[in-house]
Amino acid sequence: MERDLLRLLPRVLRARDFHLYLEGGKRLVDLWLQGGRAVLGHKPQQVLKELKNAAERGLFTPFPHPMEGRFLKTLGQIFPGCAFRLYPDSGSLHLALEEAGQKETASIWRPFFDTDGNEKKAPVLLPVLPWPLGPEVLVLEKSIEASFPEGELIPPVLLAPATRALYKLISAMESPGQGRLQYHKIENSLIDCPWQGRGIYIWLKSDMDMVQYKTLFLRFLEGGFLIPPSHREPLILPGSMSSGEESKLAELFLTP
């Protein structure tokens, strides 16, 4: 499987902001960010506090809870006029897509990717939201809402930190310049190299088989960077890097 490339990493002992700290003392810049679920960093402020508070109240069971309404209301600020379905995992989500006959119409939505809003015009969106524990979300046009089965109840211990993370995402999306490349050396390196960028996302211009991509994965890993374990996922520029890390990454982009 594609994500077996993650087994090539040394053991990860800690994740903070946009870095991974490995056994043996080495540090990696994370350019995968769990497929975008850590786009705000691995420990966004106040998010862990919400998780701890909900866990302290013992809210692990998927019972009805006011937090569901708060989560949906916050989603509505990002996707106004849409309907939503919540699922505990990707398997349940894709089963719902199949039952509704909408599997082929679903499009992935990534924050900071499309600044003009065109990405939100698909009838079914699978948003990549900044909280690695879920829930999984479908965003639907109101006109096709009735064709989808109801979503599932989500434990409040997962909804509470996810809601806080959405508030952080909305604040970041409203900040000027968040959807642009933040690093001039990297922006210049993308002019003539095998990579292309859009906003904070960077991907290969041409396809690659798994053998070739494994070689690329290991080269970046040796250079101090974790890239996605699948060539189908984009690299994501982190919210912060040192000048030395930026220079090294720019060199790696230019290496054939």
PyMOL commands that set and color helices and strands:
alter all, ss='L'
color gray80, all
select helices_A, chain A and resi 2-8+33-36+47-56+66-78+90-99+103-105+118-121+142-147+156-174+184-192+210-223+243-254
alter helices_A, ss='H'
color red, helices_A
select strands_A, chain A and resi 12-16+19-22+27-30+83-87+106-109+124-127+136-140+195-198+201-204+225-226+235-236
alter strands_A, ss='S'
color yellow, strands_A
deselect
rebuild
show_as cartoon
